[in-house]
Structure formats: structure tokens, C-alpha cells
Amino acid sequence: MTLAVIMTIIAVLLIAVGIVGIVYPILPGSLAVLTGILAWGLTLRGPEGWAVAIIGGLIMFAGMTAQAVLTGRTMKRHQIPNRSILFAIVGAVVGMFVIPIVGLFIGFAVGLYTSESVRQGDMRRAIPDTVAALKSMGLGILVELACALTAGSVFILGALTYFLTP
């Protein structure tokens, strides 16, 4: 097996793990996709490699940035403090172990809602902030996933071009 074939297999595995990791954040997400694309592109160094590394890298950077901006802007708009986010993260970690597969998301929601209820002193007032945060996280995940799938498509086109052209 040549280095190009080995790097292609590694890149495919990293991209696949990364795409799953965006949806289920226990696995590395966007960074795994970005690593696979950059490793393949920089190893091959031909026009296909450079194109995949540059275009795929920019797409992944845009996705990671958009996800952070969307979520952060909503949290700021609803004046959700970092303490509530910390409680949500702790809830997500606990939920991940208590309820397999969906516990991460349920734990995040419960942790955020609990912290906001205590902070605001009213359980009903905490609901809109929790729902807004969850919606913005969901939108951020969708944007990041769309960018990862697009970058993966760029990789596939680059790999096909590399291996099928003489």
C-alpha cells in the first residue's frame, strides 16, 4: 500500500468519526474532520491535496466559528451566565452515563433549566431561556454538520480526482 492510500483511509476514518462526533459530542467532531482533511491534503501536496486542504479547511473553520457565534450570541441575548452553562455541561456529562445515547442532551437541558430556575427564582421564567439555548445549540450543530458534510464532499471529489486521473 502506498502512502496516498494509507492517508486516504486514515482521512476517511477521521472524517467519519468527526461527522458522528458533531451529532454525538462524545467523539471528537469538527477537529477530527479538519485533521483528516489537512493530513490528507498536506501529505499528497499535489493540486488535489492543496485544494482539499484549503477549501475543506476553510469550510470547517467557517462551521466551527458559526456554531460558536450562534450559540454564544443567543446565550448573551438571553443573559444566560457562564454558571448556568457550566451546570448544563455537568448535567450533560452525568446524563451521558445515566441514560445511554440521549442522556447527553437530556442532561444538558436539565442542568441548564435547573440552574436558570434557581438563578431566576421562578421555574416558569427559566423555560424560555432554556428553550432558546437548546434551539441555538441545535441550529449550531446543524450548521457545523452541514459544513462537515460539505468538507467531506470536497475531500471525496479531491480523492476521486487524485486516484482516477492519470
C-alpha positions as CSV (number, residue, x, y, z in Angstrom):
1,M,0.0,0.0,0.0
2,T,1.2,3.4,-0.9
3,L,1.3,6.4,1.5
4,A,-1.5,8.0,-0.5
5,V,-3.8,5.0,0.0
6,I,-2.9,4.8,3.7
7,M,-3.6,8.6,4.2
8,T,-6.8,8.3,2.4
9,I,-8.0,5.5,4.7
10,I,-7.0,7.5,7.7
11,A,-8.7,10.6,6.4
12,V,-11.9,8.8,5.7
13,L,-11.9,7.3,9.2
14,L,-11.2,10.7,10.8
15,I,-13.9,12.4,8.7
16,A,-16.5,9.7,9.6
17,V,-15.7,9.8,13.3
18,G,-15.8,13.6,13.1
19,I,-19.2,13.7,11.5
20,V,-20.6,11.3,14.1
21,G,-18.9,13.4,16.8
22,I,-20.6,16.6,15.7
23,V,-24.0,14.9,16.3
24,Y,-22.9,12.9,19.4
25,P,-20.3,15.1,21.1
26,I,-18.5,12.3,23.0
27,L,-16.4,11.7,19.9
28,P,-14.2,14.5,18.5
29,G,-16.2,16.4,15.9
30,S,-15.0,19.2,13.7
31,L,-11.4,18.9,14.7
32,A,-11.3,15.3,13.6
33,V,-12.8,16.2,10.2
34,L,-10.3,19.1,9.9
35,T,-7.4,16.9,10.9
36,G,-8.3,14.3,8.3
37,I,-8.7,16.8,5.5
38,L,-5.5,18.7,6.4
39,A,-3.5,15.5,6.9
40,W,-4.6,14.1,3.5
41,G,-4.1,17.4,1.7
42,L,-0.7,18.2,3.2
43,T,0.6,14.6,2.7
44,L,-0.3,14.5,-1.0
45,R,0.9,18.0,-1.8
46,G,-0.4,17.9,-5.4
47,P,-3.1,20.2,-6.7
48,E,-5.8,18.0,-5.4
49,G,-4.2,17.8,-1.9
50,W,-3.8,21.6,-1.7
51,A,-7.3,22.3,-3.0
52,V,-8.8,19.9,-0.4
53,A,-6.7,21.2,2.4
54,I,-7.5,24.9,1.7
55,I,-11.2,24.6,0.7
56,G,-12.1,21.9,3.2
57,G,-10.1,23.7,5.9
58,L,-11.9,27.0,5.3
59,I,-15.3,25.3,5.2
60,M,-14.6,23.6,8.6
61,F,-13.2,26.8,10.1
62,A,-16.4,28.6,9.0
63,G,-18.6,25.8,10.5
64,M,-16.8,25.9,13.9
65,T,-16.9,29.6,14.0
66,A,-20.6,29.8,13.0
67,Q,-21.5,27.2,15.7
68,A,-19.7,29.2,18.4
69,V,-21.1,32.5,17.3
70,L,-24.7,31.3,17.0
71,T,-24.7,29.7,20.4
72,G,-22.8,32.5,22.2
73,R,-25.0,35.2,20.7
74,T,-28.2,33.5,21.9
75,M,-26.7,32.9,25.4
76,K,-25.7,36.6,25.6
77,R,-29.1,37.8,24.2
78,H,-30.9,35.8,26.9
79,Q,-28.4,36.8,29.5
80,I,-27.6,33.2,30.4
81,P,-24.5,33.4,32.7
82,N,-21.5,31.1,32.4
83,R,-22.5,29.4,35.7
84,S,-25.7,28.1,34.0
85,I,-23.7,26.8,31.1
86,L,-21.3,25.1,33.5
87,F,-24.3,23.4,35.2
88,A,-25.5,22.4,31.8
89,I,-22.2,20.8,30.9
90,V,-22.1,18.9,34.2
91,G,-25.6,17.8,33.6
92,A,-24.6,16.6,30.1
93,V,-21.7,14.5,31.5
94,V,-23.9,13.0,34.2
95,G,-26.7,12.3,31.7
96,M,-24.3,10.6,29.3
97,F,-23.5,8.0,31.9
98,V,-27.1,7.6,33.3
99,I,-29.0,7.4,30.0
100,P,-27.1,5.9,27.1
101,I,-27.2,7.7,23.7
102,V,-29.6,10.6,24.5
103,G,-28.5,11.3,28.1
104,L,-26.0,13.9,27.0
105,F,-28.7,16.1,25.5
106,I,-31.2,15.5,28.3
107,G,-28.6,16.1,31.0
108,F,-27.6,19.4,29.3
109,A,-31.2,20.6,29.2
110,V,-31.9,19.5,32.8
111,G,-28.7,21.2,34.1
112,L,-29.4,24.4,32.2
113,Y,-33.1,24.5,33.3
114,T,-32.2,23.8,36.9
115,S,-29.5,26.5,37.1
116,E,-31.8,29.0,35.4
117,S,-34.7,28.2,37.7
118,V,-32.5,28.8,40.8
119,R,-31.0,31.9,39.3
120,Q,-34.3,33.5,38.3
121,G,-36.2,32.2,41.3
122,D,-39.1,31.1,39.0
123,M,-39.4,27.8,37.2
124,R,-41.7,29.2,34.5
125,R,-39.3,32.1,33.7
126,A,-36.5,29.6,33.1
127,I,-38.3,27.8,30.3
128,P,-37.9,30.4,27.5
129,D,-34.2,30.8,28.2
130,T,-33.6,27.1,28.3
131,V,-35.6,26.5,25.1
132,A,-33.8,29.4,23.3
133,A,-30.4,28.0,24.3
134,L,-31.4,24.5,23.2
135,K,-32.6,25.8,19.8
136,S,-29.5,27.8,19.2
137,M,-27.3,24.7,20.1
138,G,-29.4,22.6,17.7
139,L,-29.0,25.2,14.9
140,G,-25.3,25.4,15.6
141,I,-24.9,21.7,15.4
142,L,-26.8,21.6,12.1
143,V,-24.6,24.4,10.6
144,E,-21.5,22.6,11.8
145,L,-22.7,19.3,10.5
146,A,-23.6,20.8,7.1
147,C,-20.1,22.3,6.9
148,A,-18.5,18.9,7.8
149,L,-20.6,17.1,5.2
150,T,-19.6,19.7,2.6
151,A,-15.9,19.5,3.5
152,G,-16.2,15.7,3.3
153,S,-17.7,16.1,-0.1
154,V,-14.7,18.3,-1.1
155,F,-12.4,15.5,0.2
156,I,-14.2,12.8,-1.8
157,L,-14.0,14.9,-5.0
158,G,-10.3,15.5,-4.4
159,A,-9.6,11.9,-3.7
160,L,-11.5,10.7,-6.7
161,T,-9.7,13.2,-8.9
162,Y,-6.3,12.2,-7.4
163,F,-6.8,8.4,-7.9
164,L,-8.8,8.4,-11.1
165,T,-6.8,10.8,-13.3
166,P,-3.6,9.7,-14.9
